[in-house]
Amino acid sequence: MDYSDDIKYIAEQLDKELNGISKIVTELGGDKTDSILHLCDIQDEALDTFISENKDVILYRLFAFYKPIFDEIEKLGYIVERDGEQVFLKNYSPAGEELCITINLDGNYSLTYQLFALYDDFDIEDHVYDLLEAKKNGLSGVPSVKELIDDAVRIHEMYNVLQLTAYDNYMLCRKA
């Protein structure tokens, strides 16, 4: 499985305490191989095995690793909640639309990448269209088209601030 660089970083920090990866390499026969490529494959497999065996601890530490980012995100008015492998960022748009963002800690995309993708993939026109369709299908409380457009533009701006905040505070994670 592919993991984000941040998960690998946390796993390597944990391995310094447990020395688990080298034990796994030995178990896989890495100490008896004469091929550099084979040894690299074994080391990759050992890292994957180590992460899998220590997933709960690694995810806990990854959440703590991102704490400087989450602290700044909370200052923006978001509620940050963790549930296992996921982090939920909750807030409201200026027009009162509930925004719930799901970040997957267990995967090959870092927090900063996922927040950038949220901002980059947000389409103002599609957002307005989806809400108008929902209104047509009976959803109550949907504001006027002008208000929807203004709110969608503001949501896009909120997502930009969110991803920039994460990016700007990422280096604090490595120093903590």
C-alpha positions in Angstrom: 0.0 0.0 0.0 1.1 3.5 -0.7 1.3 5.8 2.3 1.8 9.6 2.6 5.2 10.9 3.4 3.8 12.0 6.7 2.7 8.5 7.7 6.2 7.2 6.7 7.8 10.0 8.7 5.8 9.1 11.9 6.5 5.3 11.3 10.2 6.0 11.1 10.1 8.0 14.3 8.2 5.1 16.0 10.7 2.7 14.5 13.6 4.5 16.3 11.9 3.6 19.6 10.9 0.0 18.7 13.5 -1.0 16.0 10.7 -3.0 14.4 11.5 -2.5 10.7 15.0 -4.1 11.0 13.5 -7.1 12.8 10.9 -7.5 10.0 13.7 -7.1 7.3 15.6 -9.9 9.0 12.4 -12.1 9.2 11.9 -11.6 5.5 15.4 -12.7 4.7 16.9 -9.3 4.0 20.1 -10.1 5.8 20.7 -12.9 3.3 20.1 -11.2 0.0 22.9 -10.2 -2.3 20.7 -8.0 -4.5 20.3 -4.3 -3.7 17.0 -4.2 -5.6 15.7 -7.3 -3.6 16.8 -5.6 -0.4 14.9 -2.4 -1.3 11.8 -4.5 -2.0 12.2 -6.2 1.3 12.6 -2.9 3.1 9.5 -1.5 1.5 7.6 -4.6 2.5 8.9 -4.3 6.0 7.8 -0.6 6.3 4.3 -1.6 5.0 4.2 -4.4 7.6 5.4 -2.2 10.4 2.8 0.5 9.6 0.1 -2.1 9.4 1.1 -3.6 12.7 1.3 -0.3 14.4 -1.5 1.6 12.6 -3.4 2.8 15.7 -0.2 4.3 17.4 0.9 5.8 14.1 -2.5 7.5 13.4 -2.6 8.8 17.0 0.9 10.3 16.6 0.0 11.6 13.1 -3.0 13.5 14.6 -0.6 14.9 17.3 1.9 15.7 14.6 -0.7 17.8 12.8 -1.7 19.6 16.0 -0.1 23.0 15.1 -2.2 22.9 11.9 -5.4 21.9 13.7 -4.9 24.6 16.3 -4.7 27.3 13.6 -7.7 25.7 11.8 -9.7 26.0 15.0 -8.8 29.7 15.2 -10.5 30.1 11.8 -13.8 28.9 13.4 -13.7 25.2 12.5 -14.4 22.4 14.9 -11.8 19.6 14.5 -12.8 16.1 15.5 -11.0 12.8 15.0 -12.7 9.4 14.6 -10.2 6.7 13.9 -8.6 7.2 10.6 -10.6 10.3 9.8 -10.6 13.9 10.9 -13.7 16.0 10.4 -13.5 19.8 10.0 -16.9 21.4 10.6 -17.9 25.0 10.0 -20.7 27.1 8.4 -20.6 29.3 5.3 -21.6 32.9 5.7 -25.1 32.0 4.5 -25.4 29.2 7.0 -24.6 26.2 4.9 -23.0 23.4 7.0 -19.6 22.5 5.8 -18.2 19.1 6.9 -14.8 18.2 5.5 -13.4 14.7 5.8 -9.7 14.2 5.9 -8.3 10.7 5.7 -5.2 10.2 7.8 -4.6 6.7 6.5 -3.7 6.9 2.9 -1.2 8.3 0.4 -2.3 11.9 0.6 -1.1 14.3 3.3 -3.4 16.7 5.2 -2.0 19.7 3.2 -2.6 17.9 -0.1 -6.1 17.0 0.8 -7.0 20.5 1.8 -5.4 21.9 -1.4 -7.4 19.4 -3.4 -10.6 20.5 -1.6 -10.0 24.1 -2.6 -8.8 23.3 -6.1 -11.7 20.9 -6.9 -14.4 23.2 -5.5 -16.5 24.4 -8.5 -18.7 27.4 -7.7 -21.0 26.9 -10.6 -21.6 23.2 -9.7 -22.1 24.0 -6.1 -24.8 26.6 -6.9 -26.4 24.2 -9.5 -26.5 21.3 -7.0 -28.3 23.5 -4.4 -30.8 24.7 -6.9 -31.5 21.1 -7.9 -32.0 20.2 -4.3 -34.3 23.2 -3.8 -36.3 22.0 -6.9 -36.6 18.6 -5.2 -38.0 20.0 -2.0 -35.0 21.1 0.1 -36.2 24.0 2.2 -34.1 26.9 3.3 -32.2 27.4 0.1 -31.6 31.1 -0.5 -31.9 33.1 -3.7 -29.6 32.5 -6.7 -27.7 35.7 -6.0 -27.1 34.7 -2.4 -26.1 31.1 -3.4 -23.5 32.5 -5.8 -22.1 35.0 -3.2 -22.0 32.2 -0.6 -20.3 29.8 -3.0 -17.6 32.4 -3.7 -17.1 32.8 0.0 -16.9 29.1 0.6 -14.2 28.9 -2.1 -12.4 31.7 -0.3 -12.8 29.8 3.0 -11.3 26.7 1.5 -8.4 28.8 0.1 -7.7 30.2 3.6 -8.0 26.7 5.1 -5.4 25.2 2.7 -3.0 28.1 3.0 -3.3 27.9 6.8 -2.4 24.2 6.7 0.5 24.9 4.3 1.9 27.8 6.3 1.8 25.9 9.5 3.1 22.6 8.2 6.8 23.3 9.0 5.8 23.8 12.7 4.7 20.1 12.7 8.3 19.0 11.9 9.7 21.2 14.6 7.3 20.1 17.3 
